Amino acid sequence: MADHKGSNKTTTLNFIDVFSGAGGLSCGLEQAGLRCLLGVDINKSAIQSFLANHKHAVAFDGDIKKLDKKKLDQLLGGQTVHAVVGGPPCQGFSTVGKGDPKDERNSLFMEFFRLVKVTVPWFVVIENVTGLLAKKNEKTLQNIFWQFEKLGYHLGVQVLSAEKFGTPERRRRTIIIGTRLPVNVVFPIETHDTTINDKYVGPVTVAQALADLSAAKGQIHNHDLNFAALKSETDKKRLARIPEGKGIRYKKDEDQYLPKNLKLGVDWSKLPENRFRQTKYQRLDGQKPSPTIMTHRHGYFHPTENRYLTQREAARLQSFPNDFIFYGPVSEQWRQIGNAVPPKLGEAIGKSIVRMLKEYQTNQSKKAQVQNKKSAPKELLEHKIGRVRGGAFRYKVKNSDETLNN
């Protein structure tokens, strides 16, 4: 890697995507100007999609524990890794599931850590569910920060909402960004559903997103209308009576939308809280972002047509570009889409990393003008690395102002 001291030249940042899935995060990072070298995932259909959409990358489709240094070096071919990013399986931290901090799948964080230790990148990015910041997981989060501190990284953590960055979907994720460069950790700047220069910029809506599904040459990929069709004629008739943005959760909804011959046959008085746990026949509201896209089509009904969403429509709501093609059975495509980090969120994170690098380069250039020496003295920097329910915690990290040449 070229020496940046005294130079403000922009560097193309190479990264590897661990637990990549189809590559939503890496797609977004590449849109921000970074370059993906490697995707790692055990799901073969997901890796097939990853390889088809990441032209500069290779892949490892197996147990990450078997990706040793020798194999990693072979795959990278001597290329420098500037960032390691990824979303380890999150079931152990899920606010929906058991949320067991002792879940053995949490150990996969240590596999991510091992790859960071081997490649010694400038930056790390970890994506996870919001449950990671729950009180019961505070010690787990502190341990993650402590492990990276030992390698010389300082980290920050925030919960980011995808719709704030141009994704037509409400999706909240915990994002950890870390660096071993002597600069502050910065997070993305909101661009949507926020006020900019005294003017409100709204979110991207479902209707806006679904208005154009065509790739560059006019074709629409992964748009399986047969799979999206409702098999039951009764379901079709019921859905046809549901207005856009509405659904049936309470008896009053059933009474309002369904005639007697289409009633659900439910004894509302015997349901917990006299309601369905999840709204049935819930049409998406075209004038709002969609709810969080999960790993199956059930529950996502088109705003105006009497059917489920197609994979392409779900991918569009996740902010995937229209030329991003998914492979494998349709059910696997849905899984890849639902598990992905929205590319628009990934792009925003990538821009933050680029800002951090430029700040480092600018600082080095200024120092070079003041003193023509190779390095400045080491100094002790204190970084506030995040707030967890129950209080903030801080670490002190030793960093060197010397130019990093890895």
C-alpha positions in Angstrom: 0.0 0.0 0.0 1.3 3.4 -0.9 2.4 5.8 1.8 -0.2 8.5 2.4 2.0 10.8 4.4 2.0 14.2 2.8 -0.6 13.1 0.3 -4.3 13.7 0.0 -4.8 11.1 -2.7 -7.9 9.1 -2.5 -7.3 5.4 -1.8 -9.6 2.6 -3.1 -10.4 0.7 0.0 -10.5 -3.1 -0.4 -12.8 -5.1 1.9 -13.9 -8.6 2.7 -17.5 -9.4 3.6 -18.0 -12.1 6.3 -21.3 -13.8 6.6 -22.1 -12.0 3.4 -25.3 -13.7 2.2 -26.1 -12.4 -1.2 -24.1 -9.3 -0.5 -26.4 -6.4 0.4 -23.8 -4.7 2.6 -21.0 -5.2 0.1 -23.2 -4.0 -2.7 -23.8 -0.7 -0.9 -20.1 -0.4 0.1 -19.1 -0.7 -3.6 -21.7 2.0 -4.5 -19.7 4.2 -2.1 -16.5 3.5 -4.0 -15.0 0.6 -2.0 -13.9 -2.7 -3.6 -15.0 -6.1 -2.5 -12.4 -8.8 -2.6 -14.0 -11.8 -0.9 -17.4 -13.0 0.3 -17.7 -15.6 3.0 -21.0 -17.6 3.6 -22.0 -21.2 4.1 -25.2 -20.8 2.0 -24.4 -21.9 -1.5 -27.3 -20.2 -3.2 -26.4 -16.9 -1.4 -22.8 -17.3 -2.6 -24.0 -17.9 -6.1 -25.9 -14.6 -6.0 -22.9 -12.9 -4.4 -20.4 -14.0 -7.1 -22.8 -13.0 -9.9 -23.1 -9.5 -8.5 -19.6 -8.7 -7.3 -17.4 -8.8 -10.3 -14.1 -8.3 -8.5 -14.6 -10.7 -5.7 -14.1 -14.4 -5.0 -15.9 -16.4 -2.4 -15.6 -19.0 0.3 -18.7 -21.1 0.6 -18.2 -23.2 3.7 -17.7 -23.3 7.4 -15.8 -20.1 8.4 -13.9 -22.1 11.0 -12.2 -23.8 8.1 -11.1 -20.6 6.5 -7.5 -20.6 7.8 -4.8 -18.1 7.0 -3.3 -20.2 4.2 -6.7 -20.5 2.5 -7.4 -16.8 3.0 -4.0 -15.9 1.5 -4.8 -18.0 -1.5 -8.2 -16.4 -2.0 -6.8 -12.8 -1.6 -3.8 -13.4 -3.8 -1.7 -10.9 -1.9 -4.2 -8.0 -2.1 -4.4 -5.7 0.9 -7.5 -5.8 3.0 -8.4 -2.3 4.3 -11.7 -3.3 5.9 -13.5 -6.4 7.3 -17.2 -6.1 7.4 -20.1 -8.5 8.1 -23.1 -9.6 10.0 -22.5 -12.7 12.1 -25.7 -14.8 12.7 -27.8 -12.9 15.2 -30.2 -15.4 16.7 -28.5 -15.2 20.1 -29.2 -11.4 20.3 -32.6 -11.4 18.6 -35.4 -9.4 20.3 -37.9 -11.8 18.6 -36.3 -15.1 19.6 -35.1 -16.4 23.0 -32.3 -13.7 23.1 -30.0 -16.1 24.9 -26.6 -14.4 25.4 -25.0 -17.9 25.8 -26.2 -19.0 22.4 -23.3 -20.8 20.8 -23.8 -18.9 17.5 -22.5 -15.8 19.3 -19.1 -17.5 19.1 -19.1 -16.6 15.4 -18.2 -13.1 16.5 -14.9 -14.6 17.5 -14.5 -16.0 14.0 -15.0 -12.5 12.6 -12.5 -11.3 15.1 -10.0 -13.9 14.0 -10.2 -12.7 10.4 -9.6 -9.2 11.6 -6.6 -10.3 13.6 -5.2 -12.1 10.5 -5.7 -9.3 8.0 -5.2 -6.2 10.3 -7.5 -3.9 8.3 -7.8 -0.2 9.0 -11.6 -0.5 9.5 -14.1 -3.0 10.8 -17.9 -2.9 10.4 -20.3 -5.2 12.3 -24.0 -5.3 11.6 -26.5 -6.9 14.0 -30.1 -6.7 15.3 -31.1 -4.0 17.7 -31.3 -6.6 20.5 -27.5 -6.4 20.7 -28.0 -3.2 22.7 -30.4 -4.8 25.1 -29.5 -4.7 28.8 -29.0 -8.5 28.9 -26.4 -8.2 26.2 -24.4 -5.4 27.7 -21.5 -7.6 28.8 -21.4 -9.3 25.4 -21.1 -5.9 23.7 -18.5 -4.7 26.1 -16.5 -7.9 25.5 -16.7 -7.3 21.7 -15.2 -3.8 22.2 -12.6 -5.1 24.6 -11.5 -7.8 22.1 -11.0 -5.1 19.4 -9.3 -2.7 21.8 -6.6 -5.3 22.4 -5.9 -5.2 18.6 -5.6 -1.4 18.7 -9.1 -0.5 17.4 -11.5 2.1 18.8 -15.2 1.5 18.0 -18.5 3.3 18.0 -22.0 1.8 18.0 -25.4 3.2 16.9 -28.8 1.9 15.8 -29.4 3.1 12.3 -32.8 3.3 10.6 -32.6 2.3 6.9 -35.4 4.7 5.8 -33.2 7.6 7.0 -30.7 6.8 4.2 -33.0 6.4 1.2 -34.2 2.8 1.7 -38.0 2.5 1.1 -38.3 0.3 4.1 -38.4 0.8 7.9 -35.5 -1.4 9.2 -33.4 -0.7 12.3 -30.0 -2.3 12.7 -27.2 -2.0 15.2 -24.0 -0.9 13.4 -20.6 -1.0 15.0 -17.8 0.9 13.1 -14.2 0.7 14.3 -10.8 1.9 13.1 -7.2 1.7 14.1 -6.4 5.0 12.4 -6.0 8.0 14.8 -9.3 9.6 13.8 -12.7 9.8 15.4 -15.3 7.1 14.4 -18.0 8.8 12.4 -21.5 7.5 11.4 -23.6 8.2 8.4 -25.4 11.5 7.9 -29.2 11.1 7.5 -30.4 12.0 4.0 -34.2 11.1 4.2 -37.1 11.5 6.6 -35.2 14.4 8.1 -34.7 18.1 7.8 -31.8 19.4 5.7 -31.1 23.1 5.4 -34.5 23.9 7.0 -36.3 21.7 4.4 -37.9 18.4 5.2 -36.8 15.5 2.9 -39.3 12.7 3.0 -38.5 9.0 2.9 -38.7 7.0 -0.3 -42.1 5.4 -0.5 -43.3 2.0 -1.6 -45.0 3.5 -4.6 -41.8 5.3 -5.7 -39.8 2.1 -5.2 -42.2 -0.1 -7.2 -42.6 2.3 -10.0 -39.6 1.1 -11.8 -38.3 -2.5 -11.6 -36.5 -2.7 -14.9 -32.8 -3.3 -15.3 -30.6 -1.5 -17.7 -31.7 -3.5 -20.8 -35.4 -3.4 -19.9 -35.7 -6.8 -18.4 -37.1 -7.5 -14.9 -35.2 -10.1 -12.9 -36.6 -12.3 -10.2 -40.2 -11.1 -10.9 -42.0 -14.4 -10.5 -45.7 -13.4 -10.7 -46.9 -17.0 -10.6 -45.2 -17.6 -7.3 -46.7 -14.3 -6.0 -50.2 -15.4 -6.8 -52.8 -16.3 -4.2 -53.8 -19.9 -4.5 -57.1 -19.6 -2.7 -60.0 -17.9 -4.5 -61.4 -16.9 -1.1 -58.2 -15.2 -0.2 -58.2 -13.3 -3.5 -61.8 -12.1 -2.8 -61.0 -11.0 0.7 -57.8 -9.2 -0.3 -59.7 -7.4 -3.2 -61.8 -5.7 -0.5 -58.9 -4.4 1.5 -57.9 -0.8 0.8 -54.3 0.2 0.3 -52.4 0.4 3.6 -55.1 -1.5 5.5 -55.6 -5.0 6.9 -57.6 -7.0 9.4 -56.4 -7.1 13.0 -59.6 -6.4 15.0 -63.2 -7.3 14.7 -64.0 -3.8 13.6 -61.6 -4.3 10.6 -63.4 -7.5 9.6 -66.8 -5.8 9.9 -65.6 -2.8 7.9 -64.0 -4.6 5.0 -65.6 -8.1 4.6 -69.2 -9.1 3.8 -70.8 -11.9 5.6 -69.9 -14.6 3.0 -66.2 -13.7 3.3 -66.0 -13.5 7.1 -63.0 -15.2 8.7 -65.0 -17.4 11.1 -63.1 -16.2 14.1 -64.4 -16.0 17.7 -62.8 -12.6 18.5 -63.7 -12.9 22.2 -61.4 -15.9 22.5 -58.3 -14.3 21.0 -55.7 -12.8 23.3 -56.5 -9.1 23.6 -59.4 -9.8 21.1 -57.1 -9.3 18.2 -54.7 -11.1 15.8 -51.1 -11.1 16.8 -50.2 -10.0 13.3 -52.5 -8.2 10.9 -54.0 -10.4 8.1 -54.4 -9.3 4.5 -52.1 -6.3 5.3 -51.6 -4.3 2.1 -48.5 -2.2 1.9 -49.2 1.5 2.0 -47.8 3.1 -1.2 -47.3 6.5 0.4 -45.0 5.2 3.2 -41.9 3.1 3.4 -42.6 -0.6 3.8 -42.4 -2.5 7.1 -39.2 -4.6 7.6 -38.9 -7.2 4.8 -38.5 -10.6 6.3 -37.3 -13.9 4.7 -40.6 -15.1 3.2 -43.4 -13.5 1.1 -46.2 -14.2 3.5 -47.7 -11.0 5.0 -46.5 -8.7 2.2 -49.4 -7.9 -0.1 -49.1 -5.6 -3.1 -50.5 -2.1 -2.4 -53.1 -2.3 -5.3 -52.9 -5.8 -6.9 -54.4 -8.9 -5.4 -51.2 -10.8 -4.8 -48.1 -11.1 -2.7 -44.9 -9.2 -3.6 -42.5 -10.8 -6.0 -38.8 -11.2 -5.1 -37.9 -8.3 -7.2 -40.4 -6.0 -5.5 -39.1 -7.1 -2.1 -35.5 -6.5 -3.3 -36.5 -3.1 -4.5 -37.9 -2.2 -1.1 -34.6 -3.4 0.4 -33.0 -0.9 -2.0 -31.2 -3.5 -4.2 -30.5 -2.1 -7.7 -32.7 -3.6 -10.4 -29.7 -5.4 -12.1 -28.8 -7.3 -8.9 -29.9 -10.9 -9.7 -30.7 -13.5 -7.1 -30.1 -17.2 -7.7 -31.4 -20.4 -6.2 -35.1 -21.5 -5.6 -37.6 -18.7 -5.1 -37.8 -19.5 -1.3 -34.0 -19.1 -1.1 -34.1 -15.8 -3.0 -36.6 -14.5 -0.5 -34.3 -15.7 2.3 -31.3 -13.8 0.7 -33.3 -10.7 0.3 -34.8 -10.7 3.8 -31.5 -11.4 5.5 -29.6 -8.7 3.6 -28.4 -5.3 4.8 -30.1 -2.7 2.6 -27.6 -1.6 0.1 -28.5 2.1 0.6 -27.6 1.7 4.3 -24.4 0.0 3.3 -23.6 2.9 0.9 -24.1 5.4 3.7 -21.7 3.4 6.0 -19.2 3.2 3.2 -19.3 7.0 2.8 -18.6 7.3 6.5 -15.5 5.1 6.1 -14.3 7.1 3.2 -14.7 10.3 5.3 -12.6 8.8 8.1 -9.9 7.9 5.6 -9.9 11.3 4.1 -9.7 12.9 7.5 -6.6 10.8 8.3 -5.0 11.7 5.0 -5.7 15.4 5.5 -4.2 15.3 9.0 -1.1 13.5 7.7 -0.7 16.1 4.9 -0.9 19.0 7.3 1.6 17.4 9.6 4.0 16.8 6.7 3.8 20.5 5.9 4.7 21.5 9.5 7.4 18.9 10.1 9.3 16.9 7.6 9.6 13.8 9.7 8.4 10.3 9.1 6.2 10.0 12.2 4.9 12.0 15.1 5.1 10.8 18.8 2.7 8.3 20.0 -0.2 9.7 22.0 -2.9 8.3 24.1 -6.4 9.0 22.7 -9.6 8.6 24.5 -12.7 7.6 22.5 -16.3 7.4 23.6 -17.3 4.2 22.0 -21.0 4.1 22.6 -23.9 4.1 24.9 -25.7 1.0 26.2 -28.8 1.0 28.3 -27.6 1.3 31.8 -24.8 3.8 31.1 -22.0 4.8 28.8 -18.7 3.0 28.9 -15.3 4.2 27.7 -12.0 2.7 26.7 -8.5 4.2 26.2 -6.8 3.1 23.1 -3.2 3.5 22.1 -2.8 4.8 18.6 0.2 5.9 16.6 0.2 8.9 14.3 2.7 7.1 12.1 1.6 6.3 8.5 -0.1 3.0 8.2 1.3 1.0 5.3 -0.4 -2.4 5.6 
